[in-house]
Amino acid sequence: MSTIFYSIMGEGRGHAARARTIVEEMRARHRIVLFTSHDALEFLGKQYDDATDVEVREIPGLKFHYSEKKLNLIKTINHGLGMWWNKEKLIAPLAEVIRNEKPDLVISDFEPLVARAAHRAGVPVLSFDHQHFLVAYDLSSLPSRLQWWAKSMSVAVWMFGIGQQKTVVSAFYKPPLRRGFEDVVQVGPLLRPTIRNRETTTGDFVLSYLRRQTPERVVDMLADLGVPIRIYGLGPREARGSAEFCEIDEDTFTDALLNCSAVIAASGNQLCGEALHLGKPFFAIPEGKHFEQCINASFVKELGAGDWAAVEEVKREQFEKFLADKEKYRQNLAGRREEFDGTPEAVAAIEEMLGQSETSATSASVVTR
């Protein structure tokens, strides 16, 4: 049994959901220690509160900041720079933990501190996230505005660089790799255990997952579409028009995703991947300044799975057209479930690197003797 240290970006739940899938696939064979913060800490802490083979530990983490329900890039960047300037105080104690506990592998899901600590302790690092698509993928099919932003963001991912020995990218789309990145492992989305291989039906309601910063006019438009809509993410409210506001609960949300007729939601990689795996037409409403989600939304459209508009600009007519066309999108997704499940390939890539690490350790021991 190997020991894996797994560090996870704490913002949102997509990173945590991806990590949970890996944990559930590998915990029977390995000891796993999770390092994370913020939303992911809350989510994973609840999942593994009583576990003996999985441990969750808190570390400092990056966080998106908002002003008046809009992403505040300046404040978010300043927060990140503050962590960067204090990185030595943050990394040194983590390196000491790694030296003492001697994990066989560190996996980083867009979390920089534990990976840097691992290098100091001589432990190999595997990068397993979504964001490295910005560096490794050929994104020439995107609209020119998003291509420009992708190039800009790729610099940030490059500067984030954790010096990993292996890179695995999880995304619901797989364009060609750029020259020089042929060794990157491309896998589909990592599906939650409650999603994989489940039967799905087409109900009479639309599922909507919205961030709390969603403009109220968008909520009003959804409630006034005249079709039943279950809205998650805004907390409990009184029903409005045809909209029902639901508490975030994994079981009820999963059931709704399995049985809805379509999805209207922010376009995180995780939710897009799960919805497409289940054959659900998807209308993406990313924040206009959340360029990663805008890129995801653009690929939803390119795959023939739905359409999109920035949440600040979306119009009622676009929602109506999407609902009118949802059967076309459903047909486009028919028979493609396996395309949107990267779990087996991801586990294989991790096990392969663990095997290489064990071989290297054995060889080193032989040489020493």
Long-range contacts (C-beta under 8 A, 24 or more apart in sequence): 1-29, 1-30, 1-31, 2-29, 2-30, 2-31, 2-103, 2-104, 2-105, 2-354, 2-357, 2-358, 3-30, 3-31, 3-32, 3-33, 3-101, 3-102, 3-103, 3-104, 4-30, 4-31, 4-32, 4-33, 4-103, 4-104, 4-105, 4-106, 4-107, 4-350, 4-354, 5-33, 5-35, 5-98, 5-101, 5-103, 5-105, 5-106, 5-107, 5-114, 5-118, 5-123, 6-32, 6-33, 6-34, 6-35, 6-106, 6-107, 6-109, 7-34, 7-35, 7-36, 7-59, 7-106, 7-107, 7-108, 7-109, 7-111, 7-113, 7-114, 7-115, 8-34, 8-35, 8-36, 8-40, 8-44, 8-109, 8-111, 9-36, 9-40, 9-61, 9-62, 9-109, 9-110, 9-111, 9-129, 10-36, 10-37, 10-38, 10-39, 10-40, 10-41, 10-61, 10-62, 10-63, 10-111, 11-38, 11-39, 11-40, 11-61, 11-62, 11-63, 11-64, 12-39, 12-40, 12-64, 12-268, 13-39, 13-40, 13-43, 13-268, 13-270, 14-130, 14-268, 14-269, 14-270, 14-271, 15-40, 15-109, 15-110, 15-129, 16-40, 16-43, 16-44, 17-43, 17-190, 17-192, 17-270, 18-109, 18-128, 18-129, 18-130, 18-170, 18-189, 18-190, 18-270, 19-44, 19-109, 20-44, 20-47, 20-192, 20-193, 21-190, 21-191, 21-192, 21-193, 21-343, 22-107, 22-128, 22-190, 22-346, 22-347, 22-350, 23-48, 23-54, 24-193, 25-343, 25-347, 26-347, 26-350, 26-351, 27-51, 27-53, 27-54, 30-354, 33-57, 33-101, 33-103, 35-59, 35-94, 35-111, 35-113, 35-114, 36-61, 36-111, 37-61, 37-63, 38-63, 59-90, 59-94, 59-111, 59-113, 59-114, 60-90, 60-113, 61-111, 66-213, 69-212, 69-213, 69-214, 69-215, 70-213, 70-287, 70-289, 70-312, 71-213, 71-287, 71-289, 71-290, 73-289, 87-112, 87-113, 87-116, 91-116, 91-117, 91-120, 92-117, 95-120, 95-121, 98-123, 104-354, 104-357, 104-358, 104-361, 105-350, 105-353, 105-354, 105-357, 107-350, 108-162, 108-164, 110-160, 112-160, 112-162, 115-162, 115-163, 115-164, 116-162, 116-163, 119-162, 119-163, 124-165, 124-166, 124-353, 124-356, 124-357, 125-162, 125-163, 125-164, 125-165, 126-164, 126-165, 126-166, 126-167, 126-168, 126-349, 126-350, 126-353, 127-162, 127-164, 127-166, 127-167, 127-168, 128-167, 128-168, 128-170, 128-346, 128-349, 128-350, 129-169, 129-170, 130-169, 130-170, 130-171, 130-269, 130-292, 131-157, 131-160, 131-292, 132-157, 132-167, 132-169, 132-184, 133-169, 133-171, 134-292, 135-178, 135-181, 136-167, 136-169, 136-177, 136-178, 136-181, 136-184, 137-169, 137-171, 137-175, 137-176, 137-177, 137-178, 138-175, 138-176, 138-177, 138-178, 139-175, 139-295, 141-175, 141-302, 142-295, 142-298, 143-298, 146-291, 146-294, 146-295, 146-298, 149-291, 149-294, 149-295, 150-291, 150-295, 153-291, 153-292, 165-353, 166-349, 166-353, 168-346, 168-349, 168-350, 170-269, 170-342, 170-346, 171-269, 171-273, 172-269, 172-272, 172-273, 172-276, 172-296, 172-299, 172-303, 172-340, 173-299, 173-302, 173-303, 185-345, 185-349, 187-342, 187-343, 187-345, 187-346, 187-349, 188-273, 188-339, 188-340, 188-341, 188-342, 188-343, 188-345, 189-269, 189-270, 189-272, 189-273, 189-274, 189-276, 189-277, 189-340, 189-341, 189-342, 190-270, 190-273, 190-342, 190-343, 190-346, 191-273, 191-274, 191-277, 191-340, 191-341, 191-343, 192-250, 192-254, 192-274, 194-250, 194-251, 194-254, 195-254, 195-257, 195-258, 195-274, 195-277, 195-278, 196-341, 196-343, 198-258, 198-278, 199-258, 200-258, 200-259, 200-278, 200-279, 200-280, 201-258, 201-259, 202-259, 202-260, 202-261, 202-330, 203-259, 203-260, 203-261, 204-228, 204-261, 205-229, 205-230, 205-256, 205-260, 205-261, 206-230, 206-260, 206-261, 206-262, 206-263, 206-264, 206-323, 207-232, 207-256, 207-257, 207-260, 207-262, 207-263, 207-264, 207-265, 207-280, 208-232, 208-243, 208-263, 208-264, 208-265, 209-233, 209-253, 209-263, 209-265, 209-266, 209-271, 210-234, 210-265, 210-266, 210-285, 211-266, 211-287, 213-287, 214-266, 214-285, 214-311, 215-311, 215-312, 218-285, 218-311, 218-314, 219-243, 221-314, 221-316, 221-319, 222-264, 222-319, 224-316, 225-316, 225-319, 225-320, 225-323, 227-323, 229-264, 230-256, 230-260, 232-256, 261-326, 262-306, 262-322, 262-323, 262-326, 262-329, 263-306, 264-319, 264-322, 266-293, 266-311, 267-293, 267-294, 267-296, 267-297, 267-300, 267-308, 268-293, 268-296, 269-296, 272-296, 272-300, 273-340, 274-340, 276-300, 276-303, 276-305, 276-333, 276-336, 276-340, 277-337, 277-340, 277-341, 278-337, 279-330, 279-333, 279-334, 279-336, 279-337, 280-330, 280-333, 281-305, 281-306, 281-322, 281-325, 281-326, 281-329, 281-330, 281-333, 282-306, 282-329, 283-307, 283-308, 283-318, 283-319, 283-322, 284-308, 284-309, 285-309, 285-310, 285-311, 285-314, 286-310, 286-311, 287-311, 287-312, 288-312, 288-313, 303-332, 304-329, 304-332, 304-333, 305-329, 305-332, 305-333
